[in-house]
Structures are given as structure tokens and as C-alpha cells.
């Protein structure tokens, strides 16, 4: 009697279990296609968010030239509202914090910086948002709070 080698055993098992093999391949193909569609959808959302951020920045700059900080904030806010979870929304929150810093409204700035920190998708972005909280606290004379923010 002739003994089968490992390769022959694998082929024989696959032939005997063709329904299982077909199901596994089918699941893998469907999962790959789903992942591809999800990635494309995410990329489209990121592009739309970036485009809205750019348009919002133009409107915000015009409002800031007139020293209208509320209008500048209103121009940027739709990016956060429509595209939470994107880099553009994070950037919009930082920019809203920056405009309130320029206006001397440090509590409003800190609120936006905290929101940005919560949206940060990486450690550098979180550090940037947290650092700006410290700067805002320091600017308003709350040095102990600034130190706490820097330590976070």
C-alpha cells in the first residue's frame, strides 16, 4: 500500500470538503470587498470634510477681519457638526479655540481645545490640543491650571 504525502492529503481533504472551502473563500471575498467599500467611503468623507474646512476658513477669515468672533466660530462649526471624527473636524475645533484665544475669551478657547483633544486620532494631535489648553490657562493667569494641563 502506498502512503500519501502531506500535499496529497491536503488536496484530498479540500476536494472532500469543497463546500467548506467555497464558503471560506466566499466569506473572504465578501469581507475584502466590504473593507474596500468602507475605505473608499471613509476617503470620500475625509475629502468632503477637508473641502468644507477650506471653505469655512475663508468665511471665518472674513469674519475675523471685521473682529466678529461669533461669526468666525459659526463659519467653522459645521465642519465639526457634519464631520465629527475626521482630521478636518479636529482642525476646526483647534481653530475655533485659537480665534477665542485671540479674542481673549480663554474659557471658550479651552472648551474648544478640550473638544479637539477628545477628537485627536493620534498622540501628537492630543498633545497639541492639550498644550494649547495650557497656553490658554497661562494667558488668563491661571498658572496652576496651566501646569496641570501641561502635565496631562
C-alpha positions as a Markdown table, in Angstrom:
| # | Residue | x | y | z |
|---|---|---|---|---|
| 1 | Unk | 0.0 | 0.0 | 0.0 |
| 2 | Unk | 1.3 | 3.4 | -0.9 |
| 3 | Unk | 1.3 | 6.1 | 1.8 |
| 4 | Unk | 0.0 | 9.6 | 0.8 |
| 5 | Unk | 2.3 | 12.6 | 1.2 |
| 6 | Unk | 1.2 | 15.8 | 3.0 |
| 7 | Unk | 0.3 | 17.6 | -0.2 |
| 8 | Unk | -1.9 | 14.8 | -1.4 |
| 9 | Unk | -3.7 | 14.7 | 1.9 |
| 10 | Unk | -4.4 | 18.5 | 1.8 |
| 11 | Unk | -5.8 | 18.2 | -1.8 |
| 12 | Unk | -7.9 | 15.2 | -0.9 |
| 13 | Unk | -9.3 | 17.0 | 2.2 |
| 14 | Unk | -10.1 | 20.1 | 0.1 |
| 15 | Unk | -11.9 | 18.1 | -2.5 |
| 16 | Unk | -13.9 | 16.2 | 0.2 |
| 17 | Unk | -14.7 | 19.5 | 1.9 |
| 18 | Unk | -15.3 | 21.6 | -1.2 |
| 19 | Unk | -18.4 | 23.3 | 0.3 |
| 20 | Unk | -16.5 | 24.5 | 3.3 |
| 21 | Unk | -13.6 | 25.7 | 1.2 |
| 22 | Unk | -16.0 | 27.5 | -1.1 |
| 23 | Unk | -17.8 | 29.1 | 1.9 |
| 24 | Unk | -14.5 | 30.3 | 3.4 |
| 25 | Unk | -13.4 | 31.7 | 0.0 |
| 26 | Unk | -16.7 | 33.4 | -0.4 |
| 27 | Unk | -16.6 | 35.0 | 3.1 |
| 28 | Unk | -13.0 | 36.2 | 2.4 |
| 29 | Unk | -14.1 | 37.8 | -0.9 |
| 30 | Unk | -17.1 | 39.5 | 0.6 |
| 31 | Unk | -15.1 | 40.7 | 3.6 |
| 32 | Unk | -12.4 | 42.1 | 1.3 |
| 33 | Unk | -15.0 | 43.9 | -0.9 |
| 34 | Unk | -16.7 | 45.3 | 2.2 |
| 35 | Unk | -13.4 | 46.6 | 3.5 |
| 36 | Unk | -12.6 | 48.2 | 0.2 |
| 37 | Unk | -16.0 | 49.9 | 0.1 |
| 38 | Unk | -15.7 | 51.1 | 3.6 |
| 39 | Unk | -12.2 | 52.6 | 2.9 |
| 40 | Unk | -13.5 | 54.4 | -0.2 |
| 41 | Unk | -16.4 | 55.8 | 1.8 |
| 42 | Unk | -14.1 | 57.0 | 4.5 |
| 43 | Unk | -11.8 | 58.6 | 2.0 |
| 44 | Unk | -14.8 | 60.4 | 0.4 |
| 45 | Unk | -15.9 | 61.6 | 3.8 |
| 46 | Unk | -12.4 | 62.9 | 4.6 |
| 47 | Unk | -12.2 | 64.8 | 1.2 |
| 48 | Unk | -15.6 | 66.4 | 1.8 |
| 49 | Unk | -14.6 | 67.4 | 5.3 |
| 50 | Unk | -11.4 | 68.9 | 4.1 |
| 51 | Unk | -13.2 | 70.8 | 1.4 |
| 52 | Unk | -15.8 | 72.2 | 3.9 |
| 53 | Unk | -13.0 | 73.2 | 6.2 |
| 54 | Unk | -11.2 | 75.1 | 3.5 |
| 55 | Unk | -14.5 | 76.9 | 2.5 |
| 56 | Unk | -15.2 | 77.6 | 6.2 |
| 57 | Unk | -11.8 | 79.0 | 6.8 |
| 58 | Unk | -12.3 | 81.6 | 4.1 |
| 59 | Unk | -15.6 | 82.7 | 5.7 |
| 60 | Unk | -14.0 | 82.7 | 9.2 |
| 61 | Unk | -11.1 | 84.9 | 8.0 |
| 62 | Unk | -13.6 | 87.5 | 6.6 |
| 63 | Unk | -15.4 | 87.5 | 9.9 |
| 64 | Unk | -12.2 | 87.9 | 11.8 |
| 65 | Unk | -11.1 | 90.8 | 9.7 |
| 66 | Unk | -14.3 | 92.5 | 11.0 |
| 67 | Unk | -13.5 | 91.3 | 14.5 |
| 68 | Unk | -16.7 | 89.3 | 14.5 |
| 69 | Unk | -15.5 | 86.2 | 16.5 |
| 70 | Unk | -19.0 | 84.7 | 16.8 |
| 71 | Unk | -19.4 | 84.7 | 13.0 |
| 72 | Unk | -16.0 | 83.2 | 12.6 |
| 73 | Unk | -17.0 | 80.4 | 15.0 |
| 74 | Unk | -20.3 | 79.9 | 13.2 |
| 75 | Unk | -18.4 | 79.5 | 9.9 |
| 76 | Unk | -16.1 | 76.7 | 11.3 |
| 77 | Unk | -18.7 | 74.9 | 13.4 |
| 78 | Unk | -20.4 | 73.0 | 10.6 |
| 79 | Unk | -17.2 | 71.1 | 9.9 |
| 80 | Unk | -17.4 | 69.6 | 13.4 |
| 81 | Unk | -21.1 | 69.1 | 13.3 |
| 82 | Unk | -21.1 | 67.3 | 9.9 |
| 83 | Unk | -17.8 | 65.5 | 10.0 |
| 84 | Unk | -17.0 | 64.6 | 13.6 |
| 85 | Unk | -14.2 | 62.0 | 13.8 |
| 86 | Unk | -12.3 | 63.5 | 10.9 |
| 87 | Unk | -9.0 | 65.4 | 10.9 |
| 88 | Unk | -10.8 | 68.4 | 9.5 |
| 89 | Unk | -13.2 | 68.5 | 12.5 |
| 90 | Unk | -10.2 | 68.3 | 14.8 |
| 91 | Unk | -8.6 | 71.2 | 12.9 |
| 92 | Unk | -11.8 | 73.2 | 13.1 |
| 93 | Unk | -12.0 | 72.8 | 16.9 |
| 94 | Unk | -8.4 | 73.9 | 17.2 |
| 95 | Unk | -9.1 | 76.9 | 15.0 |
| 96 | Unk | -12.2 | 77.9 | 17.0 |
| 97 | Unk | -10.1 | 77.7 | 20.1 |
| 98 | Unk | -7.4 | 79.9 | 18.5 |
| 99 | Unk | -9.9 | 82.6 | 17.5 |
| 100 | Unk | -11.3 | 82.8 | 21.1 |
| 101 | Unk | -7.7 | 83.0 | 22.3 |
| 102 | Unk | -7.1 | 86.0 | 20.0 |
| 103 | Unk | -10.3 | 87.5 | 21.4 |
| 104 | Unk | -9.1 | 87.0 | 25.0 |
| 105 | Unk | -12.0 | 84.6 | 25.8 |
| 106 | Unk | -9.9 | 81.9 | 27.3 |
| 107 | Unk | -12.7 | 79.8 | 28.7 |
| 108 | Unk | -14.3 | 79.5 | 25.3 |
| 109 | Unk | -10.8 | 78.7 | 23.9 |
| 110 | Unk | -10.3 | 75.9 | 26.5 |
| 111 | Unk | -13.7 | 74.4 | 25.7 |
| 112 | Unk | -12.7 | 74.1 | 22.0 |
| 113 | Unk | -9.2 | 72.8 | 22.8 |
| 114 | Unk | -10.8 | 70.1 | 25.1 |
| 115 | Unk | -13.1 | 69.1 | 22.3 |
| 116 | Unk | -10.2 | 68.9 | 20.0 |
| 117 | Unk | -8.2 | 66.8 | 22.5 |
| 118 | Unk | -11.1 | 64.3 | 22.6 |
| 119 | Unk | -11.2 | 64.1 | 18.8 |
| 120 | Unk | -7.5 | 63.6 | 18.4 |
| 121 | Unk | -6.7 | 60.5 | 16.4 |
| 122 | Unk | -3.0 | 60.2 | 17.4 |
| 123 | Unk | -0.8 | 61.1 | 20.4 |
| 124 | Unk | 0.8 | 64.1 | 18.7 |
| 125 | Unk | -2.6 | 65.7 | 18.0 |
| 126 | Unk | -3.7 | 65.1 | 21.5 |
| 127 | Unk | -0.5 | 66.6 | 22.8 |
| 128 | Unk | -1.0 | 69.7 | 20.6 |
| 129 | Unk | -4.6 | 70.2 | 21.9 |
| 130 | Unk | -3.6 | 69.7 | 25.5 |
| 131 | Unk | -0.6 | 72.0 | 25.1 |
| 132 | Unk | -2.9 | 74.8 | 23.8 |
| 133 | Unk | -5.1 | 74.3 | 26.9 |
| 134 | Unk | -2.0 | 75.1 | 29.0 |
| 135 | Unk | -1.3 | 78.2 | 26.9 |
| 136 | Unk | -4.9 | 79.4 | 27.4 |
| 137 | Unk | -4.7 | 78.8 | 31.1 |
| 138 | Unk | -1.4 | 80.6 | 31.3 |
| 139 | Unk | -2.7 | 83.5 | 29.2 |
| 140 | Unk | -5.5 | 84.1 | 31.6 |
| 141 | Unk | -3.2 | 84.0 | 34.6 |
| 142 | Unk | -4.2 | 80.6 | 35.9 |
| 143 | Unk | -0.7 | 79.2 | 36.2 |
| 144 | Unk | -1.6 | 76.2 | 38.4 |
| 145 | Unk | -4.2 | 75.1 | 35.9 |
| 146 | Unk | -1.7 | 75.6 | 33.1 |
| 147 | Unk | 0.8 | 73.3 | 34.8 |
| 148 | Unk | -1.9 | 70.7 | 35.2 |
| 149 | Unk | -2.7 | 70.9 | 31.5 |
| 150 | Unk | 0.9 | 70.6 | 30.6 |
| 151 | Unk | 1.2 | 67.5 | 32.8 |
| 152 | Unk | -1.8 | 65.7 | 31.2 |
